[in-house]
Amino acid sequence: MASPLALQGTPTPAESAQCRAVQQIEIVLPDGTALRVSEAVGTAALRRVLAALRG
């Protein structure tokens, strides 16, 4: 059986390209807090995160 480390290699070029293809949105709040999220973040999830940051 292969060790767990043997199963974790460096990403293939295709995997690396896929990771880079994900777009991110950066939101900077008035207090300077910066939030970076995937473009695929759901509206409800983003609202919950922003509500938590606002207190």
C-alpha positions in Angstrom: 0.0 0.0 0.0 1.3 3.5 -0.9 1.9 5.8 2.0 -0.3 8.9 2.3 2.6 11.1 1.3 3.0 9.2 -1.9 -0.6 10.1 -2.8 0.0 13.8 -2.3 2.2 15.1 -5.1 2.7 18.4 -6.7 -0.3 19.5 -8.8 -0.2 18.6 -12.4 -0.1 21.5 -14.9 -3.9 21.0 -15.6 -4.7 21.1 -11.8 -2.6 24.3 -11.4 -4.3 26.0 -14.3 -7.7 25.0 -12.9 -6.7 26.6 -9.5 -5.6 29.8 -11.2 -8.8 30.0 -13.3 -10.9 30.5 -10.1 -11.7 34.2 -9.9 -11.8 36.0 -6.6 -13.6 39.1 -5.4 -11.9 41.3 -2.9 -14.2 43.4 -0.6 -12.6 46.0 1.6 -14.9 47.3 4.4 -14.7 50.9 5.7 -12.6 49.7 8.8 -10.0 48.3 6.5 -11.0 44.6 6.8 -10.3 42.9 3.5 -12.3 39.8 2.5 -11.4 37.7 -0.5 -14.0 35.2 -1.7 -14.4 33.0 -4.7 -16.7 34.3 -7.5 -18.8 31.2 -6.8 -19.7 32.2 -3.2 -23.4 32.2 -2.6 -25.3 35.3 -1.7 -26.6 33.9 1.5 -23.2 32.8 2.6 -21.7 36.2 1.8 -24.4 37.9 3.8 -23.7 35.7 6.8 -20.0 36.5 6.7 -20.5 40.2 6.3 -23.0 40.2 9.1 -20.6 38.4 11.4 -17.8 40.9 10.5 -20.0 43.8 11.2 -20.9 42.4 14.7 
